[in-house]
Amino acid sequence: MKIAQDFEYQGDDWWKWWIWIDATDAELNQIDQVVYNLHSTFPEPVRTVKDRSSKFRLKTAGWGVFRIYADVFLEEGPPKRLIHDLVLRYPNGTPTKA
C-alpha cells in the first residue's frame, strides 16, 4: 500500500494534482477513510477522504512540492501512516523545486 500521484501543468507555475491509495482491492476494502496532511500553507491542510470507489483520491492544486503524510484508517486494527514526496514537472520534463 502506498500513495500514488499524477498532475497536469496549468501554466504560470501552477499544477492541478491528485493523489490516491495504490493498493490491492482487498487492501482498499479494509480502509474506512484516509486523512491527508498537506503543507500548512494550504487552506484546510488536513483533508479526509472516504470514497473507496476513487481509491481515496484527493484532488487539489498548487505551485510547489512537499512531503505528504496520509493516515490510513482501517476497519480493524491501528491506522497506517504513509509518506509521499509530491513530484511536479513542467511539460518539458523538468521537475519543479521545493
C-alpha positions, 0 to 999 in steps of 0.5 A: 500500500502506498500513495500514488500521484499524477498532475497536469501543468496549468501554466504560470507555475501552477499544477492541478494534482491528485493523489490516491491509495495504490493498493490491492482491492482487498487492501482498499476494502479494509480502509474506512477513510484516509486523512491527508496532511498537506503543507500548512500553507494550504487552506484546510491542510488536513483533508479526509477522504472516504470514497473507496470507489476513487481509491481515496483520491484527493484532488487539489492544486498548487505551485510547489512540492512537499512531503505528504503524510496520509493516515490510513484508517482501517476497519480493524486494527491501528491506522497506517501512516504513509509518506509521499514526496509530491513530484511536479514537472513542467511539460518539458520534463523538468521537475519543479523545486521545493 
